[in-house]
Amino acid sequence: MISTKSIVLTSILILQLSCSPSKHADSSKIDLSVSGKKLDVYTTAENSSLRLSLSNDLISKESLANTAVSIEVDPAKTFQTFLGIGGAVTDASAEVFAKLPADKQQEFLTAYYDKNKGIGYSLARTNIHSCDFSSESYTYISEGDKDLKTFNIDHDRKYRIPLLKKAIENAGGKLTLFVSPWSPPAFMKDNNDILHGGVLLPEFAQSWAKYYARFIKEYEKEGIPIWGLTIQNEPMAKQRWESCIYTPEAERDFLKNFLGPTLENEGLGSKKIIIWDHNRGDMLEKRAQLVFSDPEVSKYAWGIGFHWYETWNGGTPKFESVAKVHEAFPNKNLLFTEGCIEKFDASKYQFWGNAERYGLNMINDFNNGTVGWTDWNILLDQNGGPNHVGNFCFAPIHADTNSGQLIYTPMYYYIGHFSKFIRPDAKRINETVSNKSLLSTSFKNTDGKIATIIMNQENKSVVYNITINSQKYTITIPAHAMQTLVY
């Protein structure tokens, strides 16, 4: 078993060296070109020191005709426009961040948000008042205040707002941020409880719609621009934490009659509204059909969000439902709004299967039309929290609040193979993979550079040919590895 201290030291060294191509020895460079542009290979692999490492020694100097796998990339055929990749800035993440020493705080910010020295997160999500990953339940108003006269966000000024401001700064001054509520205040619900499901009472629908608008305006006064919002986190889940149930018709009617018009009336009509925000599967398709087929409500909806928890307790990912929605409503957007590795266990920080779950989902979601991908908590402590109901889970980076050290998991690097090299406004481009032993997706950035991400889940290395603009190259991907080709 690798010690936590060794993991931390290795991760810091990798972050400093591997993410900056100029710091690699020249001997690792092979001067290849595609249409006059150099081809670089970055690799992360299990049982190796490779972590987002420039690894051009894996390119063969000779083309091998009889490889088992071939990939053909066609930049001329394009698909969806890329929005971004990022994670959620929750109360839990912000509280843990505040406990870190100043140098570790900066290391963390650089690791996630710096596109040159880190993995370049460009997308973020945050919660409207409390969620399970808060230390306690809270709202922004006094109990019973339907007119929102007591509304204030003082709670968030202690931890969450400072972290969001620093994230925006380290992302170069711009971060696409969307917000999500987990529940209306207790008095607005039929169960008079912010927890345990319940439904929004009709007499408070207008007050609740104004609550979103007030939250957005207060955050923007703080210098935190809000790009969009989801209507309700997991609207079909009665949870022991903050939750609220919306039937498909209830969500449609709330958007059509209250939330959409209210945002317009408040001068917030440009904010992107995302429906569903729950799992893939039949309900994803049903929600899309109900809302997007009705012009009077569809006009308010930018797109539909989804999670990956249909795989809870052994289920399989329902990627086909993402594809069906994209095919039926090509002018609407699909956004992955949340996913994490559940059931925290500190002995599995470096469990490679967790990273491969990310790679599998991200590649398939993008190949089925998804425009952006949002991980759950960006940071948690050594217990997988804090979480006020004990619903602990993994994050790509954990902090040991006793030692002040950061722990980088393989998930961080796998996500980085996408977020570092695919930049906002890129276009997904066509590619064909001859063998299912490898998974792949490709995007062309606005600067003309193409990023092809390839994942090998096999127990052995795979030699593959990749053809780009009729030029062929032979590359080896190690066992249980992720690669990004940049050319």
ChimeraX attribute file (.defattr): number of C-alpha atoms within 10 A of each C-alpha:
attribute: neighborCount
match mode: 1-to-1
recipient: residues
	/A:1	5
	/A:2	8
	/A:3	8
	/A:4	18
	/A:5	13
	/A:6	11
	/A:7	17
	/A:8	17
	/A:9	15
	/A:10	16
	/A:11	21
	/A:12	17
	/A:13	12
	/A:14	17
	/A:15	22
	/A:16	15
	/A:17	18
	/A:18	24
	/A:19	23
	/A:20	17
	/A:21	18
	/A:22	10
	/A:23	11
	/A:24	15
	/A:25	9
	/A:26	9
	/A:27	8
	/A:28	12
	/A:29	18
	/A:30	17
	/A:31	11
	/A:32	16
	/A:33	13
	/A:34	15
	/A:35	12
	/A:36	8
	/A:37	13
	/A:38	14
	/A:39	21
	/A:40	22
	/A:41	23
	/A:42	22
	/A:43	27
	/A:44	27
	/A:45	23
	/A:46	17
	/A:47	11
	/A:48	9
	/A:49	13
	/A:50	18
	/A:51	29
	/A:52	28
	/A:53	23
	/A:54	27
	/A:55	21
	/A:56	21
	/A:57	15
	/A:58	19
	/A:59	22
	/A:60	15
	/A:61	13
	/A:62	10
	/A:63	15
	/A:64	14
	/A:65	11
	/A:66	10
	/A:67	13
	/A:68	12
	/A:69	16
	/A:70	20
	/A:71	22
	/A:72	18
	/A:73	21
	/A:74	16
	/A:75	18
	/A:76	9
	/A:77	11
	/A:78	16
	/A:79	16
	/A:80	23
	/A:81	20
	/A:82	22
	/A:83	20
	/A:84	24
	/A:85	28
	/A:86	28
	/A:87	25
	/A:88	24
	/A:89	25
	/A:90	28
	/A:91	29
	/A:92	26
	/A:93	26
	/A:94	23
	/A:95	21
	/A:96	22
	/A:97	27
	/A:98	16
	/A:99	16
	/A:100	20
	/A:101	14
	/A:102	12
	/A:103	10
	/A:104	16
	/A:105	20
	/A:106	14
	/A:107	17
	/A:108	23
	/A:109	22
	/A:110	21
	/A:111	25
	/A:112	26
	/A:113	26
	/A:114	20
	/A:115	22
	/A:116	14
	/A:117	19
	/A:118	24
	/A:119	27
	/A:120	27
	/A:121	31
	/A:122	28
	/A:123	26
	/A:124	29
	/A:125	29
	/A:126	22
	/A:127	21
	/A:128	24
	/A:129	24
	/A:130	26
	/A:131	28
	/A:132	26
	/A:133	28
	/A:134	21
	/A:135	16
	/A:136	13
	/A:137	17
	/A:138	16
	/A:139	18
	/A:140	20
	/A:141	18
	/A:142	14
	/A:143	13
	/A:144	11
	/A:145	14
	/A:146	20
	/A:147	14
	/A:148	17
	/A:149	9
	/A:150	12
	/A:151	16
	/A:152	15
	/A:153	18
	/A:154	9
	/A:155	15
	/A:156	18
	/A:157	12
	/A:158	14
	/A:159	18
	/A:160	21
	/A:161	21
	/A:162	14
	/A:163	23
	/A:164	21
	/A:165	16
	/A:166	15
	/A:167	24
	/A:168	23
	/A:169	15
	/A:170	21
	/A:171	21
	/A:172	13
	/A:173	10
	/A:174	14
	/A:175	25
	/A:176	20
	/A:177	22
	/A:178	23
	/A:179	24
	/A:180	22
	/A:181	21
	/A:182	24
	/A:183	31
	/A:184	30
	/A:185	26
	/A:186	19
	/A:187	17
	/A:188	25
	/A:189	23
	/A:190	14
	/A:191	16
	/A:192	17
	/A:193	20
	/A:194	25
	/A:195	23
	/A:196	18
	/A:197	25
	/A:198	24
	/A:199	23
	/A:200	24
	/A:201	15
	/A:202	14
	/A:203	11
	/A:204	16
	/A:205	19
	/A:206	16
	/A:207	19
	/A:208	24
	/A:209	21
	/A:210	21
	/A:211	22
	/A:212	19
	/A:213	18
	/A:214	19
	/A:215	19
	/A:216	24
	/A:217	18
	/A:218	15
	/A:219	16
	/A:220	12
	/A:221	10
	/A:222	13
	/A:223	13
	/A:224	19
	/A:225	18
	/A:226	22
	/A:227	18
	/A:228	19
	/A:229	24
	/A:230	22
	/A:231	24
	/A:232	24
	/A:233	27
	/A:234	25
	/A:235	24
	/A:236	19
	/A:237	15
	/A:238	16
	/A:239	15
	/A:240	13
	/A:241	23
	/A:242	27
	/A:243	27
	/A:244	28
	/A:245	23
	/A:246	22
	/A:247	12
	/A:248	19
	/A:249	12
	/A:250	15
	/A:251	20
	/A:252	24
	/A:253	16
	/A:254	21
	/A:255	24
	/A:256	21
	/A:257	15
	/A:258	17
	/A:259	26
	/A:260	22
	/A:261	16
	/A:262	21
	/A:263	21
	/A:264	14
	/A:265	12
	/A:266	12
	/A:267	11
	/A:268	17
	/A:269	14
	/A:270	12
	/A:271	19
	/A:272	17
	/A:273	24
	/A:274	27
	/A:275	29
	/A:276	29
	/A:277	24
	/A:278	24
	/A:279	24
	/A:280	23
	/A:281	17
	/A:282	12
	/A:283	15
	/A:284	23
	/A:285	20
	/A:286	15
	/A:287	20
	/A:288	25
	/A:289	16
	/A:290	15
	/A:291	25
	/A:292	25
	/A:293	13
	/A:294	13
	/A:295	11
	/A:296	12
	/A:297	18
	/A:298	20
	/A:299	13
	/A:300	24
	/A:301	23
	/A:302	20
	/A:303	21
	/A:304	27
	/A:305	29
	/A:306	26
	/A:307	24
	/A:308	21
	/A:309	20
	/A:310	15
	/A:311	13
	/A:312	10
	/A:313	7
	/A:314	8
	/A:315	10
	/A:316	11
	/A:317	19
	/A:318	20
	/A:319	17
	/A:320	16
	/A:321	18
	/A:322	26
	/A:323	21
	/A:324	16
	/A:325	23
	/A:326	20
	/A:327	13
	/A:328	14
	/A:329	16
	/A:330	13
	/A:331	12
	/A:332	17
	/A:333	21
	/A:334	28
	/A:335	24
	/A:336	26
	/A:337	29
	/A:338	23
	/A:339	21
	/A:340	20
	/A:341	18
	/A:342	15
	/A:343	11
	/A:344	17
	/A:345	13
	/A:346	15
	/A:347	11
	/A:348	12
	/A:349	22
	/A:350	19
	/A:351	14
	/A:352	19
	/A:353	15
	/A:354	20
	/A:355	22
	/A:356	21
	/A:357	14
	/A:358	19
	/A:359	26
	/A:360	16
	/A:361	18
	/A:362	23
	/A:363	19
	/A:364	20
	/A:365	24
	/A:366	26
	/A:367	22
	/A:368	21
	/A:369	23
	/A:370	26
	/A:371	24
	/A:372	25
	/A:373	29
	/A:374	26
	/A:375	24
	/A:376	25
	/A:377	30
	/A:378	25
	/A:379	27
	/A:380	30
	/A:381	25
	/A:382	21
	/A:383	18
	/A:384	24
	/A:385	27
	/A:386	23
	/A:387	20
	/A:388	17
	/A:389	17
	/A:390	13
	/A:391	16
	/A:392	21
	/A:393	22
	/A:394	28
	/A:395	29
	/A:396	26
	/A:397	22
	/A:398	27
	/A:399	26
	/A:400	17
	/A:401	18
	/A:402	10
	/A:403	10
	/A:404	17
	/A:405	18
	/A:406	27
	/A:407	28
	/A:408	25
	/A:409	23
	/A:410	25
	/A:411	25
	/A:412	21
	/A:413	26
	/A:414	31
	/A:415	23
	/A:416	26
	/A:417	26
	/A:418	28
	/A:419	25
	/A:420	25
	/A:421	24
	/A:422	29
	/A:423	23
	/A:424	20
	/A:425	16
	/A:426	26
	/A:427	23
	/A:428	27
	/A:429	22
	/A:430	17
	/A:431	22
	/A:432	14
	/A:433	18
	/A:434	13
	/A:435	12
	/A:436	9
	/A:437	13
	/A:438	19
	/A:439	18
	/A:440	24
	/A:441	24
	/A:442	28
	/A:443	31
	/A:444	25
	/A:445	19
	/A:446	13
	/A:447	8
	/A:448	12
	/A:449	16
	/A:450	25
	/A:451	28
	/A:452	25
	/A:453	25
	/A:454	21
	/A:455	27
	/A:456	24
	/A:457	20
	/A:458	13
	/A:459	10
	/A:460	12
	/A:461	14
	/A:462	20
	/A:463	19
	/A:464	25
	/A:465	23
	/A:466	20
	/A:467	18
	/A:468	18
	/A:469	12
	/A:470	11
	/A:471	11
	/A:472	18
	/A:473	21
	/A:474	19
	/A:475	23
	/A:476	16
	/A:477	23
	/A:478	24
	/A:479	17
	/A:480	21
	/A:481	28
	/A:482	31
	/A:483	28
	/A:484	29
	/A:485	20
	/A:486	20
	/A:487	20
